[in-house]
């Protein structure tokens, strides 16, 4: 993986992870097709199967639960090509695997206390017709402004889930790999005049970069060397709470790709959306954060593998920082 997107590599990683999922399920006596194995609900079942195997011989109750999860995934249409987008990516309806993922994510949200600014939760929401149209506009913008990233995203994203509520802006979860979660207000303009199509396009690039990083670190080559202990916790541009180096590294990649997106939009006069000042302001904020992430990661360069060091160089070039 590099900062520049690569649909072929993304497809190879997805196939490698699907094979891992099939293998885990086969070890407990369950079979899925290669196509089914890439679905986030099936990936979740494979993670549970791995846990079951680590804790001893599978008991009938756990096998029944796994069988039920696979039956539910199939009934939700894992083998049906979605039609809402020009990509083989579903605009996901609420489902148990997505709801469990949000519950896990909420546990990791920093506690802001009980004041007026405290998060009030987040839940998976259904897509409304205007939101589907706004998502199509965002995809069309990506395909026009950055075909390379559009091609990669169409390969690695299986489901896009909408979030309702202020608790979480967006996230990915390796337990349901292939699904990405984005808060629904990213489909609408913000107070600074940044159009919803641009905001949602950025969200897809952001969460797609996390998806690639998660897959590449498992199916390809790791970015960081194994540490004898848990490693340092560091300040990062996108989170209030200190994060491990893996979190900083992924933020660096996400920010570098986001900067490249806005640079392309600016080169096309904001992609024809008539909001160049807002696009320029967003680019500048992201570029500042990307430079901050690169500088912090450079302080820990000795923890990077050769693969990770190459990614650092890519990110530095995107952020226009010398390392």
N, C-alpha and C positions, 0 to 999 in steps of 0.2 A: 504494500500500500504506500502511496505517496499523497501529498496534499492535493495534487491534480487528480480528479476523479478518473476511474478506470472501470467501465462496465464489465469488461471481460474478467478482470480480477475479482470484482464483486460477485459475479456469477459463480466463479470457481470456489470462493469462500462459502457461498450459500450452499453449494452442492456438498462441500466437505462437512459443513455443520449438519445438513440433512442426513448425511450418511451416519454421523455420530448419533443423531436422534434415532434413526432406524435401528442401529446396533444396540443402543440402550434398551429400546422396547423389545427387540427380539430376545434379549437376554432374560426377559420376564415372560416370554412366550407370546408377545403381541406383535402383529405385523401391520405395517403401513406402507403405502407406495412412496416412491421418491418424491412425488409432487406433494402428497399429504405431509410428508416429514418436514417440509419447509414452512408449514403453517404454524403461527405462534401458539395456538392451542395445543398442537401436537408436540411442539418443542417443550412446552410446560410439562406435558405428560412424560416426556423423556427425562426431564430433570427430576421429576418425582420417582421415576423408575430407577434412576441412578442412586437416589437417596435410599430407596427401598433395598437395593442390592448392597449398599454399604452397611446397612443395619442388620443384615442377616437374610435368610431365605424368605422369599415373598410369602406373605400369608394371604389366604383367600380374600379377606376384606379389602386389602390394598389392591389386589389384582382386579377386584370388582370395581373399585373406584377408578382405576386407570382405564379399564374397559369402558366405563361410563363416560369418562372424559373424551376418549377417542370417538365414541358414538356421537357425543354432542358436537365435536368438531366436524365430523362428517355431515351431520344434519344441518350445520350452519353453512355448508357449501364450500368445504375446503377445495373441492375440485372444480368449482365453477369460476370461469373467468369473469371478473367484475366488468361492468359496463359504464360506471359513473365517470371514470377517468379514461384518458387514452393510454393509460398504463395498465399492466396486469396487477393493479394494486387496489385493494378494497377500501371503501370508506366504511369503516366498521360500525356495526350496530353494537350496543352494549352486550357484553357476554361475560360469563363467569371468569374466564382467564384474564380478560382485561380488567375486570373489577378487582380481582385479587392483586393484580399488578399495581393498581392505583393505591390499594390499601397498604401495600409494602412501601410504595414511594412516599406516602404521607408520613410514615413512621420516620423517614429520614429527613423530613423538612425541619430546619432549625426552629426551636421553640422561641417565639417572639413575645412570650408572656400573654397575659390575658387582656391587654389593652385593645384600643380600637384598631390597631394595625395588625392584630393577630390573624393568621389564616383561618378561614371559616370552612375549610374542607374543599374537596374536589371529587367529582364523580364522572363516570363515562356517560356521555350524552349521545342521543341519536342525531343524525344529520337531517337538517331541514333542506328543502329544495333550494332556497337562495344560498345556503352554505355550500351545497354541492356545486352550484354554478360558480361561486367565488373560488372554490378549490380548483375547478377547471381553468379559471382565468389565471390562477397562480401557476399551474402546470404549464399553460400555454406561454406564460412569461418566461419560465425557466427554459422551455424548449427553444424559444426564440433567442434569449440572451446568452444561454450557456448550455448548448446541446450536450456537452460532455457530462455535466452533472445531472442533467435530465435523464440521460441514458443510464447512468449508474443508479440513480434513485429508482427508476422504473424496474431495475433488476433486483435491488436489495430490499425495497419496501413491500411488504406483503399486506399490511393493514395500516390505515391511518385512523386513529381514534380521537374523537373530540372530547375535551375536558370542560366541564361546567363547574364554576366556582373559582375563587381566587387562590386556593391553596397551592396550586402547582401551575407553572406557566407551560411546561412541557418536559418530557423525559423519554428515555428508552430504558428497557429492562431486559437483560440477557436471558432471563427465565422465559420470556415470551419473545424471543428474538424474531425480528421481522416486523414487529408492531412498533409504531411510534405514536406518542401522545402529544397533542397540541391543544392549548386552551382556545376555545371557540372565538374569543374576541380578537384573535390574531387574523381572522378573516375580514375584519372591519378596519377602517382607517383609524390611526391614533390621533392624539391631540395635536401632534406636530405636523399633521398633514401627510404622513406616510400612508400610501394606499394599502388596503387590505391585501391586494394581490401580491404586493412586494413583501409585506410582513409575513404572509403565509409561505411565500417562496423561501424567505430566509429561514423560517421555522423548519421547513422540509430539508433544506441544506444542513441546518444545524443538527437535527436529529438523525439525518442520514449519515452525517460524519461520525456520530457516536456509533451508529449501527455498523459502519465499516470498521471502525477501530475495535469494537468488541469482537467482530468476526475475525479480523486479521490477527489479533493477539492470540486467538485460539487456533485458527485453522492455518495460519501462515507462519509468521515469525513474530516473537514478542518484541515490544518496544523498549522495555526496561529489563535490566538484569535482575535475577533473583536476589533478594536482600535477606540477610541472616535474620533480621528482625522486621517489624512492620514498616520501617522507614519513616522519614520525617513527614510531618504535617505542615503544609505551606499555605500562605495566603494566595488566593487566586482571583482573577478579575470578575468571575461570574457568580461566585458564591460568598456569602457572608461568613460562613464557618470555614475553618481550616480544612484543607483537603489533602489526601495522599498524593504522591507524585503521579500516580496513574490518572487521578482526576485533573491535575494540572496539565498533564500531557494531552488528554483528550480535549480540554478547553482550548489549548493552543491550536490544535488541528481544526476544531470547530470555528474558532475566530479567524484563522487564516483563510479557510474556505469562504466564510461569510464576507470577509474583506474582498476576496476575489469576485464574489457575486456582485457586490455593490460597485466595484470598479467597472465591471462589464455593463451594469445598468447605467452608470454615468457616461460611459463611452457611447451608449445608445440613447443619450438624453433621457435617462431614467426609464428606458424601455418603452418610451412613448406614453407614459402614464401622467405626464405633465406635473411632476412633483420633484423636480431636480433639487431645489433647496433642501427639502426634507431627506431626499436620498443622500445628498452630500453630507448633511449633518449626521445621518446614521452611519455612513461610511467612516467618517472621522472618529466617531465614538468607538466603533468596532476596531479601527486601525490602532487607536490608542491602547485598547485592551489587548489586542493581539501582540503589540510591542511589549507590553508589560508581561504577558505570559511567556514570550520568547526569552526575555531577559531573566525571568525567574527560573525558567527551565535550564538556561545556560549555566546558572550557578550550580546545577545538579547534573551537568553533562556527563560526569563519570558514571552515573547510574544507567545511562542509555546503552542499548545494544547498537550495533552498526546500523540496523534498520531504523531504530529510534533516532540516531544521530542524523541520518539522512532526512528524516521527517523534520527535525529541528532546523536543518538548513533550508528546507522548503518553506517552512513557516516563517523563518527570518526573512527570506526573499519576499514572501507575500506581504509581510509587515514592514518591509524596507528597514530592517534592523541589521546591523553588522554584529556577527557573533564570532 
